[in-house]
Amino acid sequence: MKVFRLDELDAERAANEGAYLQFLRERNMSAGLYALDAGSIDPQQPHRQDEIYVVITGRASITVGTETTTVARGSVVYVPAGVPHKFHHISEDLRVMVVFSPPES
């Protein structure tokens, strides 16, 4: 079993001065914490893996392909591999757990 505390992960991510911290990597999946501050721009490009985003804190819009919706704490978004997607109109600092399957390369 592996157990993680989100506050500790966010502190480690911030200490490494990055928006993304991969905290778990297994044979069939990986997981990380992604952070975007209010008003920032999401620089993501499509990934080769399927993704699940779980919004932990914050508020924003996300566009996946041609669909757009608002997300906030508790929102879960599935993004198929290869589909363009971005968070935007980030009105509150966003912290998102990301699960990739297979693991992010």
Secondary structure, DSSP 8 states (H G I E B T S, - for coil): -----HHHHHHHHHHTT-SEEEEEE-SS-EEEEEEE-TT--------SSEEEEEEEEEEEEEEETTEEEEEETT-EEEE-TT--EEEEEEEEEEEEEEEEES---
